[in-house]
Amino acid sequence: MKKFIIALFLGFSAMLQAQNTLSGIVTDIKNQPLKGISVYASELHKGTTTDENGKYSFINLPNGNLKLTFTFVGFGTQNKTITALLKQNILDVILEETIFQMDEVIVSTAFNKIQSQNVMKVEHQTMKELQRKGTATLIEGLATIPGVSQVSTGTSIGKPVIRGLSGNRVLVYSQGVRMENQQFGDEHGLGLNDSGIESVEVIKGPASLLYGSDALGGVLYFNPEKFADANTFKANFSQKLFSNTLGSNSSLGLKTSTDYWKFLARGSYNTHSDYRIANGDRVTNTRYNETDFKTGIGYSNAKFSSVLRYNYNKLDLGIPGDGPEASGAEQATSKQTGFPRQGVFNHLLSLNNVFFFQKSKLDVDLGYVANDRSEFEDSDVAILHMKLKTFNYDAKYHLPTIGKVESIFGIQGMHQTNTNSGEEYLIPDATTNDFGVFGTANYEWKTNVFQAGLRFDNRQITTIEHGIAGSEGYFKAIDKSFDSFNASLGYKTNLADDLTLRLNIASGFRAPNLAELTSNGVHEGTNRYEVGNSDLKTEQNVQTDVNLEYKNSHFEFFVNGFYNHINNYIYTSPTGVVLDNNEVFDYIQDNAKLYGGEIGLHFHPHPLDWLHYETSFETVTGKKQSRGVGSDFLPLIPANNWNNTIRTEFNIKNWLEDGFATMNLSTTFNQNNVSGFETKSNGYSLLNLGFGGKVKLGKMIFDVNLNGNNVLDKRYIAHLSRLKTDGIPNIGRNVVLGVNFNL
């Protein structure tokens, strides 16, 4: 046995010595070594940092090509590709100082370029940046990104809106897996907690080429937090307190890595009372509680990299009562939800793999999502209980590079079942199967990039008959198949050293969802009787985007414009019939168009290096082309918004580093372009303040944020609030205190 162990150890050591290695030195333009530079190989989920001499090293690297990203606050990001790794490799890097934010690697697009190399303009925000704004929920933070809004129900439920499109028209990805959680309904949120999420990427436009059906309007792509650097252990605790809801958000995370294995785990708990509006009253039963747990384990060697992640999310949500009595009645600060309420359990399991070959690689992502949703009216017996189980697979083969042409061939699919066990059925028991195949290529020369792709998809939907024909709650059996071809074409060029132009045209599609095909009853979220239409066709759109960016060391300017034409846009229309005091609405289709964009600038005057001024304006208009009655506006189109921020950066002696103070004025304009079933909305302006930084008290080091949102306690009702029809205002003043300890 002893000889066997020695032989095994020597063999293992020899195997380690045979692996490819990489080392180098990172310096600034003055040839001074830079300490603390993050060096990250995203495909291997492996990272390290430079030492005091600027040195870094990796072992156990695969054959073929390797992409590395070098990042550090205050320096421009560099993305390096090493082709045909040798046994020993040396890569020295020089980083240049920069005023503006880092040039991030974009994961949600096909070729994982840094943004300056990317054909498509993608908005990238870290969770740290969003949390510094003091928002209470993940979706509130996302709604601060130009072009992104939310359909909200109080503070607990929010659905993303990208350039006027929402619901099943916006696809959400987490852990490399598409989230499936009955997103056709507005009655519950994303089912994601911002703890354990590194950053979010927003594709504002059809992304069906890469993601298939439901990416017609855009994609929210959440990147999970990275593993610890090799041979390190890290522990982290964060706590946030909210004055308005008397809320608390606690999170504890642990992670460690070796050169081969990686592990992390994070748990968080979020609890809030009813939110208070500007006059001091609380909105009854907007309280909620959330438990979230994330864990992951990874392994990588010279042949492959594999990461297994799991996310459990439990939501206990109060549903505000109908009518004005929901505000100012039964004032309480309890965090125990009353009736009616929801219980939502979400399980997300993902397995992300990369197999490395000599000159190519294969990405294989597998995912399983189990969404369990219950609604309780006046007892603990669920009147509505739906279970949605989804299995996803996604395989992309990166072909060997030919000259300057990179190309990818891929297949995707989904198998999904929906089952009901409650007294009421919102949608029938059903099975959905997706299959798609696509190819895309990227050609880069000098400062120019050309990218094109083509895709075919099929979706098969089969439902089971339920109920008595002719009565409420009857669902007839359907067996439908939907096909779609889609393409994309993009071009990026530098018109000058600091001026970038991007042009994109892409098509997208969305197959009708189960509610649109089969509804037959009162939709509680809309207080109307909805009748589905099994003859609905696939929505098909074409969107044209233009992006112009100018950036130098002290001034940044961007303008984004888009035009989106949608054939067979699905919406509801009144029939004039009333059943049980509810108007009857049918699902119908017409062509529609949306257009608008975003414009903004970031000014950093010299020599006032501590001062930043940022401003942005966003607008979208949506119209449908109703048959025979001319043009009408689409519902749920966000109002125009103008955002202005003054930010200062500073250090205070030896106890506060990376300090910041912000003053933000967010102005939302009147929304008069409404559909026939909506009411107009008045504009409003909200003042928000922020202060924070890294505090050093002896050996204790922690980050602190103090934010005041709506500090003037403005009374307002957002146009996309689902409580708007009951005259219930949005949240009043909210002071948020957050601390983050690296233990």
N, C-alpha and C positions, 0 to 999 in steps of 0.2 A: 504493500500500500504506500509506504514511504517513497519508494522509487517511482511509483506511478504519479504521486503528487508532485515530485520534483520534475519529472518529465513533462507533466502537464503545465507546470509553471514556466519551464524553459520554453516550451512550445508557444505558450501564450505570449511570453516576452518577445520571442522571435517574430511572432505575428505583429505585435505592436511596432517593433522596429522596422517592419516591412511596409508600414503604412506611409502615405504621403504626409509631409509636414510643410508648414508655411510660417514664416516669421518676417519681421520688418520693423521699421522705425517710422513713427509719425512725427513730423516737425511742422513748424510754421514757415512762412516765407523768409524769415530771418535765420532759418536753419536751427531754431531753438526747439528742443524736444518738448512734446506736449503730453502731459500726464492726464489720465482719466478719460482718454478718447474711447468711445464705444466702438468696437469692431464686431460686426454681427453677420453671420452667415444664415440667412433666413430659411433656406431650404433644409439646413441641418438643425435648426432651432438651437444654434450654438453661438455663444458670444464670449467676449473677453474685453478687458480694458488695458490700456497702455500703462506701463509703470513710470517711475519718476524719470527714466531715461528715454521715454517715448516708445519703448519696445513692447511688442505683442507677439504671440505665437499660437499656432494651432497644430494639433496632431490628429491622426486618424481621419484624413480627408479623402474623399472619393476620387476616382479617376475622372477624366473629362474636364468639363468647365466648372468653375466655382465663382459665384457672385458674393462680393463682400461690400458692406456698407460701413462707412466711417462717419460718425456723427458726434458733435459736441456743441453745446450752446455757445453761440457767438462765432461759430465757424461754419462755412458752407459744407453741406453734405457731399460726400463723394461716393459714387457707386463704381466699384472696380470689378472687372471680369477677368479671371485668369483662365486661359485656354490650355487644355492638355497639361494638367498638373504633372509635375515630375516628383521624384521621391523627396527631393528637398527644393523648396521654392522660397524666394525672397521677394518681398513687395514693400518698398518704401513709399510713403505717401506724404505729400505736402498739402496742408489745409490752409485756406485763406479766411481771414476774418470777414464776417458779414454782419450787417445790422438786422436784416429781416429773418424770418423764421426759417428753420432748416428745410432743405429740399428732400421730402420724405420719399421712400420707396413705396410705390402704389401696388398693393397686393390684389386689389379687386379687378384689375385689368389683366389682359392675357399674358403679357411678357414681363411683368414686374419691374418696370422701369422706374427711375426717379421721375418726379413730376416734370422737371424741365425737359426730359426726353420723351414724355408721354404724348401720344397723339390726342388723347381725350383729356379734357380738363376735369379733374376729379378733386372735390373738396376733401381735405384731410384735416381732422382735428383730434388731438389727444384728449383722453379723459381728464388729464390734469388741467388742460386749457379750459374745458367745459366746466369743470368743478370750480375753477377760480371765479366763474360767473355767479356762483352761489345758487344755481337752480336746484330744485328739490328732487326732480326725477330725471331719468335719462332722456326722455322725449322732450322735456323742457329745455335741456341743454342743446339737443339737436335743432330745436326750433330757432336757436340764435344763429344758425348757419344761413347765409343768404340763399334764398331759393327753397328753404325747408320751413314748413309750418306744422301745426298739429291740430287735429280734431280732438277736443278734450271734453272730458266729463269730470269737472272739478279738478283736483290735483292728482287723483289716483290713476285715471285712465287717459291715455293719449295715443292717437294713431298718427303716424307720419304722413305728411302731405309734401310731395315734391312737385313744384311748379304746377300746382292745381290738381294733381292726380293723387289718389289715396286708395285705401282698402287693398283689394287684390291687384291693383295696378302698380303697387310698390312692393318689391321683394326684399326681404330681410335675411341676411346671412350672418351666422354666428358660428365660430369654430370651423369655418369652411363648409358649413351645412346650411341649407335653406330652412328657415323657420316656418313651420306650418302649425297655426294655432287658431283656425277659424277666423282668418283675418278679414273675411268679408263683412264681419260685424263691427260696429263701433263700440260695443259694450265692454270690451276689455282691451288691455294694452299690449305691448310687445312681448311681455313675459320674460323680459331681460332686466338684469340689474347691472348698474355701471361698475360695481366692484368686480375686479378680475378682468376688466376689459382695458386694453392698452390704448386703442384709438378707434376711430370710425372713419370710413371713407364713403363719400356720397357721390354716386353717379347720377347726374341730373339729365336723364334722357333714356331712350330705349336701350336696354342691355340684353335683349333676348338672344343675341348671338352667343353670349357666354352662359346665360342663365335660363333660357327657355321661357315658357309661359309665365305670366305675372310680373315680368321685368319690363313691361311695356312703358311704365312711367319712370322707372329708375330703380336704383338699388341702394340699400343701406348695408354696408359691409363692416361688421364689427371684428376687429382683430383682438384675440385674447392676449392677456399679459404674457410677456416673455418668461422663459425659464431663467433661473439664476445663471450667472457666468460659471464656466467650468471650475470645479473644485472650490465652490463657495457655498455658504449657507446664509439665507436672509429671512428675517421675520419682520412683519410690518403690521401696525395697528393704526386704524384711523377712526375718528369719531366726528360726527356732524350733529349740531343741534339747530332746530328751527323754531323761531319764536312764534310764528303765526299759528302753526298746527301743534305746537308743543311737541314737535317731532324729534326723533332720534334715529341716526343711521350709524351702526357700528360694523366694523369689518376687521377681520384678523386673517393674515395670510402667512404661509410658510413655504419656502422653496429651497431646493438644493440641487446641485448638479455635480457629476463627475465628467470625465472626458467622453464617456459613453452614455451614461444614464442621467435622466433628469426627472425631477418630481416637484409638484407644487400642489397646494391645497389652500382654499380660501372660503371662509364662511362670513356671512353678513346678515344683519337683522335690521329691518326698517319699520318704524311704527309712527303713526300720525293720528292726531285727533281731527275733528271736523275743522275745515279751514274757515278763517274769519274774513269777512268782506270789509270794505272800507268804513262802514258805519258802526262796526263793532260786533255785529251779529255773526253767528256761525251758521254755516250751511249744513243742515242736519244730514247725518249719515254719509258724509264724504270721508270719513275716517277709513284707514286701511292699515294692514300689517303685511309685511313681506319677509320671507325667509329664503335665503339663497345660499347655495353651496356649489363650489366649483373645484374640480381636481383634475390633474393631468399627470401622465407619465410618458416619457419619451426615451427612445434609444436610437443611436445613430452609429454607423461604422462606415467603412470605405465603400460599401455596396448599396446601403439604403438608409433612410431615415424614417422613423415611424413615431407618431404621437397619438396617444389615446386620451381623450378628454371626456369629462362628464359634468353636466350642469343640472342641478335640481333647483327649481324655483316654485315656491308656494305663495299664493296671493289670497288674502282674505279681504274682500272689497265691499264696502258699503255702497249701496245704490241710492242716490238722493231721491227723496220723494218728489212727486209731481206737483207743480204749482208753486206759488209764492210762499206757501207755508214751509217749504224746505229751507227757507232762510228766515232766521229770527225766531224759530219755534224750537221748543225742547232743547234749550241751550245747555250743552254739556261738553266736558273735555275728556270724556271716556274714549279709550282706544279700542273698546270692544264693539265690533260692528253690530248694527241692528238689522232689522228686516225692512225691505228686501236687501239681500246681499248675494255676493258671488264667492265661490271657491274655485280657484284655478290652480291645477298642479301641472307642471311642465317638466319633462325629462328630456334631456338632449345628450345623446351619446355620439361621439364622432371619432373616426379613425382616419388620420391623414398620413399618407405614405408617399415617399419619393424614392424611386429605384434609379440608380445611376448606372449608365452604360459608358462605353468608351467615349462616344461623341454625342450621346443623346440621353434622354431621361424620360421616365414615366411617372406621372402624378396619379394616384388613386385615392379618392376621398369617399368614405362610406359614412352614412349618418342614419341615426334612428331618433325620431322625435315622437314622444307620447304626450298628448295634450288632453287633460281631463278637466272638463268645465261643467260646473254645477251652478244653478240659480235657485235661491230659496226665497219664497214669497213671504210666508208668515210662520214657518216652522223649520226644524232642522231636517225635514224630508224634502229632498230636491225635487222641484216641480219640472226642472229641465236638467238633463244630465247627458252630455255628449262626450264620447271618447274618440279622439282622432289619432290614429297611429300611422306614421309615415316612415318608409324606408327609402333613402336616397343613395344613388351611386353616381360617381363622376370620375371618368378616366380621361386624362389628357397626355398624349404622347408628343414630346418636343423633338421634332426631327433634327438630324444633324444640320448645322448651319451650312448653307451653300453661299459662299462669298459673304455678302452682307445681308442675306435673307434669312430670317428666322421664321419658322412655321410650326404650327400646332394642329394636330388632328385629335378630335375628342368625341366621346359619347357620354350621354347623361340619361338618367332615368329616375322614376319615382313610382313606388307602389304605396297606395294610401287607402285606408278603410275608415269610415265613420260609422259609429254605432250609437244608438240612443237607448237609454234605460229609464228615463223619467216619464212623467205623465204627459208632458207636452213635447211635441216635436217641432223644432225650428227648421231643420232640414232632415231629409230621410236618411236611412241607412244606405251607404253607397260605397263603391269601390272606384278609385281613380288610378289609371296607369299612364305614365308619361314615358316617351322615348324620343331622344333627339340625337342627331349627329351633326358635327360642324367641323369646319376647317378655317384657319386664319393665318395670315402671313404678315410679317413686318420687315420693311426694307428701310435701312438708315444709311444716309450718306451726308457727310459734313454736318450741317445743322438741320438737315431735312429728314423727315420721317414720313413714310407712306405705309398705311395699314389697310387691309381689306379682309373680308370674311364672308362665309356663306353657311347657312344652317337650314336643316329640315327637322320638324317636330310633328309628333302625333300624340294626342291626348284622348284616352278612352274613358268615358264616365258611364257607370252602370248603377242604377238605384233600385231599391226594393219597394214595391207597393205597400202603402200603409193607410189604414183608415177606411172610411165608408165613402164611396164615390158621391160627389155632390155636396159633401158637408165640409165644415171647417176642419183643417188638419188632415185632409186627404192628400196623399202623394201618390201619383200614378208612377208606375215603373217606366224608366227610360233607359235607353242604350244608345249613347251618342258617341260619335268619333269626330275629332277636329284635327285638321292638318294645317300646317303653315310653313311657308318658305320665308326666310329673312336674310338680309344682307346688311353689311356696314362698310363704309368707306371713309377714311380719315387721312388728313394731311397736316403736318406741322412743319413750320419753317421759322427761322430767325430773319426777320426783315432787316434788322440791324443788330448790333452787339447786345443791346438791352431790350429789344422789341421782338416779341414772339407772337405768331399768328397760328391759330388752329381752326381748321374747317372740318366738320363731321356731318355725315348724313347716314342715318341708320333707320331700319324698320324694326318694328316690334309687334308682338301679338299677345292676346290674352283670351283664353277660352272662357266661356260663361261659367260662373261658379254655381254651386248647388242651389243657393238661395234664388238666384236669378232664373234658373231653369225650373225650379220645383215649388217655390213658396206658395202657401195657401193658408193664410191666417194672419192674425194681428202681430205685427213686428213691434215688440214693446219699446224698442229703441226709437222708433219713429212715430208711434201712436197712430198707425194706419194699417188697414187690411191690404196685404200685398199678395198679388197673384203672379206666379212665375210663368215663364214662356219657354216651353221645351223646343221651340223652333228658332231660338236665338242663334245668331251666327258668331263666329270668332271676331273679336275686335282686332283691327289691323291698323297700325299707324306708321307714319314716316315723319321723322323729326330732323330738321336741319339746325346745326349749332355753329356759332362763330365765337371765338374767344381771342381777344387781343390783350396782351400783357406788356407793360413796360416796367422795367425794374433796374434801378441802380442803387448805389450805396445809401442814398438818403430819400429816395422817392419810389413808390410803387403804385401802379395804376392798372386796373383791369376793367374790361367791359365784356359781358357775355350776352349774346342774343340768341333767341330760339324761335322756331315756328314748328308747331306740332299739329299734323292733320291726322285725325282718327276716323277710319271707316267703321260703321256699325257700332258706334258708341252706345253703351247700354245705360239706360236710366229709367226711372219710374214716372208715370204720368197718370193723373186722376181720370177715372172713368165717369164720374158724376153719380155713382151709386154709393149708398151708405149702408153698411152692415154693422149692427150692434154699436151704433154711434161712432163708427170709424169709417172714414172715407176709404173707398176701394181704389187702389193704385195698381196698374199693370206695368210690367216690364216691357219696354219697347226699345227700338234702336233707330238712330239717325247718325249722320256724319257730324263730326265736331272738329273744332280747331281751337288751339291754345297758342298764345304768343306772348312774348315779353322778354325779361332778362334781368341781369344784375349789373350794377356798375359801382366801382368803389376805388378808394385810394388810401394809401398809408404814407404819411409824411413824417420824416425824422430829421428835423433841421440841424444843421451844423453851425455852431459848435455845441448846441444844446443836446448832447448825447443822451441825456436822461429823459427826454420828452418825445412822446409819440402821439400823433393824431390820426385816427382811422375813421372813415366814413363809408357807408355803403347804402345803396338804394335798390330795392327789388320790386318788380311789378309783374303781374300775369293777368291776362284776360282770357276767359274761356267762353266760347259760344257754340251752341248746337244749331244745326240746320234743319229745323223742324219741317216736316213735309207739309207744304201747302200753307204754312202760317208765317213764313219768313224766319228770321234769325232770333234766337233767344239765348240768354246767358246760361252757362252751366252752374250747377249748385256746388257749394263747398270750395269756392275760389277765394283764396286769402286776399285780404286788403293790401294795398301798397304799403311798404314800410321803409322808413329812413332811419338809419342807425348811426349815431355819432359817439365816438369814444375818445377821451383824452387819458393817456396812460403815462405815468412817470415810473422810472426805475431808479433805485438807490440802494445804498448800504448805510447802516448806522453803526459806526465804530466797529466793535468786535462782536456784537450780539445779534445783528440782523444782516443777512446776506440775501441777494436776489430779491430785494424788497420791491414792492410795486404798490401803486395806488391808482385807482381807475375811477373815472366818472363817465357814466354812459347815459345818453338820452335816446330812448327808442320811441319814435313817432309813428303811429299807425294811422293811416288816413281813412276817411269815410269809405265805406263799401256800398256803392249805389248800383253796381252791376250785378244784380241778383237774379236767380231763377224765379219762376212764378210761384214757388212754394216757400221762398225765403223772405225774410224781412231785411230791410236795409240796416246798416250798422254805422254808428257814429265813430269818428276817430278819437284818439287819445294819445297822450304822451306819458311815458313812465321814466322816472329818474332812478338810476341804480348806481350804487357806490361800492367800491371794493378796496381792501387793503390786506397785505400779507407779505410773506417771505419765509426765509429759513432762519429760525431762531437758534442761537447758540448760548446756552447757560451752563458754563463749565463743560462737563463731558456730555451733557444732554443736548441733543440736536433734534429739532422737529420742524415741520412745515406748519404754518398757520394761515388760514384765510378768514377774513371777516367781511361779510357782504351784507349790504342793505338793498333789497329789491323793492321797487315801488315805494321808495322812502317817503314820498309825499302822501301816501295812503290814498291814491287815486281810485275813485269808483268807476269801473268800466266793465263792459261786456264784450269779449272778443267775438268776432264774426263767426269763427269756427267752433265756438263753445256749444255743446249739446244742451246746456242749461239755459241758453239764450231764449228759447221759446217760452220759458217760465219766468223770464225777467230776473234771473239770478246772476249777480255780478261775479267776476273773477276774484281771485285772491287779493287781499289788501297787503299792507306793509308786511314784509317778512325779513327778519334779520337771521343770517345764517353764520354760525361759527363752526369752523372745521379745523381739526388738528390731525397731523399724520406723523407717526413715529416709526422710524426704522430701528427696530430693536436689536 
